[in-house]
Amino acid sequence: MNFFERIQKLDRRWIYLLVALTVGIPLVFVYDSPTHTTETTENIYQMIDNFAEINERGDERRAILMNFQHDASTLPELGPMQVAILRHAFLRGVPVFTFTIFTTAAPLIDLTIDNVKRDLQQQHPDIEIVSGVHYINIGFKPPALYLPIILGMGDDIAEALETDAEGRNIADLPMMEGIRNYDQMNLVLHFSGSDFGQAWFMYARSQYGVNVASGITAVIAPDTYPYLQTGQLIGHLGGLKGAAEYEKMVDLFAARGRPFSRDIARSEHVSIVDEDVPILFRTARIGMNSQTAAHLMMIIFIIVGNVGYFAEKRKEAKQMDL
C-alpha cells in the first residue's frame, strides 16, 4: 500500500492518541507564543482604564457590571476572560457588580471572585479587596425580574436590586457612595455561551445609553459583528482568543502600573512562562497554545484525508479503465 492508502486504513485509536497528545502536551509543557490584540478587546480594556482615571480624580464615580449568564460547561472559555477583567478592575480600583439569573452561575461567581482575590493578593500583598467596598456580588435573581432589573437600574440600582448575595441592603454598602444608576455604572459585560446580551443593548443602551460589551464562546462570536459595527456593542471577547488578549494587556499595563498603549499592546511580547505570575492569570494563553496545536492538527488531517480520498478514487478509476 502507498502512503495515502495506509492513512485511509489507519486504526482510529492511533488518531485518538495523537489528538490527546496534541492537546495535552502544550498544557503540561508551557511555552511562550505571541498573542496579537484586536480593537474589539482593546476597547473594553480602555473603557475600564478610563473609569479608573475618573475615579482617581475623585470628581465622579464609575463602576462596571459583570453579568454571568452561563453554567460550568462554558467555563473553560468564559472563565479566563472573567478572571482577567476582575483582575484588571481590582488592580485599577474600579468598583464591580456581579449578577446572574442562572442558578448554576451563582457558585461560579463566588469561585471566580475568591480565586482572583487569593491569587491577586499573592502577587500584590499590599492590595485590599473587600466585599461591599470594592465589589458587590448581587448573586442570583429570578429570571422573571431580569427585564425589570435592567430597566430599574436606569433609575436607581439599589432600589432595583435591593439586596446582595449575602442578604445585605445594597443601599447601605460603602461601595454605593456616588453610584446611583447607569450614569455611574456605565459598562455592562455580558458573559454567555448562547447569546451576546441583546437585552442589555435593546433596553439599557437604547433607553439609558449604557455601554455594553460581550464575552462569548468562539462559536457565538461571529454573530456579534453587526452589532459591533453599529456601535450597539462597544467590544467583545471571543472565546479563549479574546481572553488571551485581555490577559496580555493586564500583564503589560495594569499589573505593571503602565498606561495603555495600542502600539505596545500590538508589538510587545509578555512571557507566559513567568513563574511569578499565578497560573490563573495565564490560563487563556496557555489554553491558546493547546487550541492552536489542535487546530493545526485538524487542518493537516483534513488536507491529508481529502488528498488520500481523491488519490484512492483516481487509482480506482484507472483500474476500471484497464
C-alpha positions in Angstrom: 0.0 0.0 0.0 1.1 3.6 -0.7 1.2 6.3 2.0 -2.4 7.5 1.4 -3.8 4.0 1.4 -2.1 3.5 4.8 -3.6 6.7 6.1 -7.1 5.8 5.0 -6.8 2.4 6.8 -5.1 3.7 10.0 -6.7 2.4 13.2 -8.7 5.3 14.7 -7.2 4.6 18.1 -3.9 6.0 16.9 -5.8 9.1 15.8 -7.4 9.5 19.3 -3.9 9.1 20.9 -2.5 11.7 18.6 -5.3 14.1 19.4 -4.8 13.6 23.2 -1.0 14.2 22.9 -1.5 17.3 20.7 -4.0 18.8 23.2 -2.2 17.7 26.3 1.5 18.4 25.7 1.1 22.2 25.3 -0.8 22.3 28.6 1.9 20.4 30.5 5.0 21.9 28.9 4.1 25.6 28.7 5.9 27.6 26.0 5.7 31.2 25.0 3.7 32.2 21.9 2.7 35.6 20.6 -0.7 37.0 21.3 -1.9 39.7 19.0 -4.5 42.1 20.4 -7.5 43.3 18.4 -9.6 46.5 18.6 -12.7 44.8 20.0 -10.7 43.7 23.0 -8.7 46.9 23.4 -11.9 48.9 23.5 -13.1 47.1 26.7 -9.7 47.5 28.3 -9.5 51.2 27.5 -13.0 51.9 28.9 -12.3 50.3 32.2 -9.0 52.2 32.4 -10.8 55.4 31.6 -13.2 54.6 34.5 -10.2 54.2 36.8 -8.8 57.6 35.8 -12.2 59.2 36.5 -12.3 57.6 39.9 -8.8 58.7 40.7 -9.7 62.3 40.0 -12.4 62.0 42.6 -15.0 64.2 40.9 -17.2 61.3 39.7 -17.6 57.6 40.2 -17.6 54.8 37.6 -18.3 51.1 38.1 -18.9 48.1 35.9 -21.4 45.2 36.0 -20.4 41.6 35.1 -23.5 39.6 34.1 -22.8 35.8 34.3 -25.3 34.0 32.1 -23.8 30.5 31.8 -23.1 27.3 33.6 -19.9 25.2 34.1 -19.9 23.7 30.6 -18.6 27.0 29.1 -16.3 27.9 32.0 -13.1 26.9 30.1 -13.7 29.7 27.6 -15.6 32.3 29.6 -13.8 31.8 33.0 -10.4 33.1 31.9 -11.9 36.3 30.5 -13.9 36.9 33.7 -10.8 36.4 35.7 -8.8 38.8 33.5 -11.4 41.6 33.7 -11.9 41.2 37.5 -8.1 41.3 37.9 -7.9 44.5 35.8 -10.8 46.2 37.8 -9.3 45.3 41.2 -5.8 46.5 40.2 -7.2 49.8 38.9 -9.7 50.3 41.7 -12.8 50.1 39.6 -15.9 49.0 41.6 -17.5 45.8 40.3 -21.1 44.5 40.4 -21.6 40.7 39.6 -25.0 39.4 38.8 -26.9 36.4 37.3 -30.3 35.0 36.6 -28.8 31.5 36.2 -28.9 29.4 39.4 -25.9 27.4 38.0 -23.9 30.6 37.6 -24.2 31.8 41.2 -21.4 29.5 42.5 -19.3 30.3 39.5 -19.3 34.0 40.5 -18.2 33.1 44.1 -15.5 30.8 42.7 -14.2 33.5 40.3 -14.1 36.2 42.9 -12.4 34.1 45.5 -9.8 32.8 43.1 -8.9 36.2 41.8 -8.7 37.7 45.3 -6.4 34.9 46.5 -4.0 34.9 43.6 -4.0 38.7 43.2 -3.2 39.2 46.9 -0.4 36.6 46.5 1.0 38.6 43.6 0.4 42.1 45.2 0.4 41.6 49.0 -0.5 45.2 49.7 -3.7 45.2 47.7 -7.1 45.2 49.6 -10.3 43.7 48.1 -13.3 43.8 50.4 -16.9 42.8 49.7 -19.2 45.7 49.8 -16.4 48.2 49.5 -14.6 47.2 46.2 -17.2 44.8 44.8 -20.8 43.8 45.3 -21.9 40.3 44.4 -25.6 40.6 43.7 -25.7 36.8 43.1 -28.8 35.1 41.7 -32.1 37.0 40.9 -35.1 35.2 39.4 -35.3 35.3 35.6 -38.8 36.9 35.8 -37.1 40.0 37.3 -34.4 40.3 34.6 -36.1 43.0 32.5 -37.5 44.9 35.5 -33.9 45.0 36.9 -32.4 46.1 33.6 -34.8 49.0 33.3 -34.9 49.7 37.1 -31.2 50.2 37.3 -31.5 53.1 35.0 -33.3 55.0 37.8 -31.9 53.5 41.0 -29.6 50.5 41.2 -30.1 49.9 45.0 -33.9 50.0 44.6 -33.9 47.7 41.6 -31.6 45.1 43.2 -32.4 45.6 46.9 -30.1 43.0 48.4 -26.8 41.3 47.5 -25.9 37.6 47.7 -25.2 37.9 51.4 -28.6 39.4 52.1 -27.3 42.9 52.8 -29.2 46.0 51.8 -27.3 47.3 48.8 -28.1 51.0 49.6 -26.2 50.6 52.9 -22.9 49.3 51.4 -19.9 51.7 51.2 -19.3 51.0 47.5 -22.7 52.6 46.6 -21.5 56.0 47.7 -21.6 58.1 44.5 -23.1 55.3 42.5 -26.9 55.6 41.7 -27.7 54.4 38.2 -26.3 53.8 34.7 -24.7 57.2 34.7 -22.1 55.8 37.2 -22.3 52.1 36.3 -21.8 52.7 32.7 -20.4 49.4 31.4 -22.2 46.1 31.3 -20.2 43.0 30.4 -22.4 40.1 29.5 -20.9 36.6 29.5 -22.7 33.8 27.8 -22.3 30.7 25.7 -25.6 31.2 23.9 -26.3 34.9 23.4 -24.4 38.2 23.5 -26.5 40.4 25.7 -29.2 41.6 23.3 -31.5 42.5 26.3 -28.9 45.0 27.6 -28.4 46.9 24.4 -32.1 46.7 23.4 -33.3 48.2 26.6 -30.5 49.6 28.8 -28.4 51.1 25.9 -31.3 52.3 23.8 -33.1 54.0 26.8 -30.2 55.0 29.1 -27.1 54.9 26.8 -25.2 52.4 28.9 -22.2 50.8 27.2 -22.5 47.1 26.6 -19.8 44.5 25.8 -20.0 40.8 25.5 -17.8 37.8 26.5 -18.9 34.8 24.4 -17.7 31.4 23.3 -15.9 31.3 20.0 -18.8 29.8 18.1 -21.1 32.7 19.0 -18.5 35.5 18.3 -19.4 35.9 14.5 -22.9 36.8 15.5 -21.7 39.9 17.3 -20.0 41.7 14.4 -23.1 43.5 13.0 -23.7 44.9 16.5 -20.1 45.9 16.9 -20.3 47.8 13.5 -23.4 49.7 14.6 -21.9 50.6 18.0 -24.6 48.7 20.0 -21.7 46.7 21.4 -18.6 48.6 22.3 -16.4 45.5 22.2 -16.4 41.7 22.7 -14.1 38.9 23.9 -14.5 35.9 21.6 -13.5 32.6 23.3 -10.0 31.9 24.5 -8.5 34.2 22.0 -10.3 37.2 23.4 -9.4 36.1 26.9 -5.8 35.7 26.0 -5.7 39.2 24.5 -7.1 40.7 27.7 -4.7 38.7 29.9 -1.8 40.0 27.9 -3.0 43.6 28.3 -3.5 43.3 32.0 0.0 41.8 32.4 1.6 44.5 30.1 -0.2 47.5 31.7 -2.4 47.2 34.8 -0.1 44.7 36.6 3.0 46.9 35.9 1.3 50.3 36.6 1.7 51.4 33.0 -0.8 53.4 30.9 -2.4 51.6 28.0 -0.7 52.0 24.6 -2.2 50.3 21.5 1.2 50.3 19.8 2.8 48.5 22.8 -0.1 46.1 23.1 0.3 45.0 19.5 4.0 44.8 19.4 5.4 43.9 22.8 5.6 40.3 24.0 4.9 39.2 27.5 6.1 35.9 28.8 3.6 33.3 30.0 6.3 31.1 31.4 6.9 33.6 34.2 6.6 31.6 37.5 5.9 34.9 39.5 2.5 35.1 37.8 -0.1 32.6 39.1 -1.4 30.1 36.6 -4.9 31.5 37.0 -3.7 34.7 35.2 -2.1 32.8 32.3 -4.9 30.2 31.8 -6.2 31.6 28.4 -2.8 32.0 26.8 -1.7 28.5 27.9 -5.0 27.2 26.6 -4.4 29.0 23.3 -1.2 27.0 22.8 -3.2 23.8 23.1 -6.0 25.1 20.9 -3.7 26.3 18.2 -1.9 22.9 18.1 -5.2 21.1 17.9 -6.5 23.4 15.1 -3.2 22.8 13.1 -3.6 19.1 13.6 -7.2 19.1 12.3 -6.2 21.1 9.2 -3.5 18.6 8.5 -6.0 15.7 8.9 -8.4 17.4 6.6 -5.8 18.0 3.9 -4.3 14.5 4.1 -7.7 12.9 4.3 -9.0 14.6 1.3 -5.9 14.1 -0.8 -5.9 10.4 0.2 -9.6 10.1 -0.7 -9.2 11.6 -4.2 -5.9 9.7 -4.8 -7.7 6.4 -4.0 -10.6 7.4 -6.3 -8.2 8.2 -9.1 -6.5 4.8 -8.6 -9.9 3.0 -8.7 -10.8 4.9 -11.9 -7.5 3.9 -13.6 -8.1 0.2 -12.6 -11.6 0.3 -14.1 -10.2 1.8 -17.4 -7.8 -1.2 -17.6 
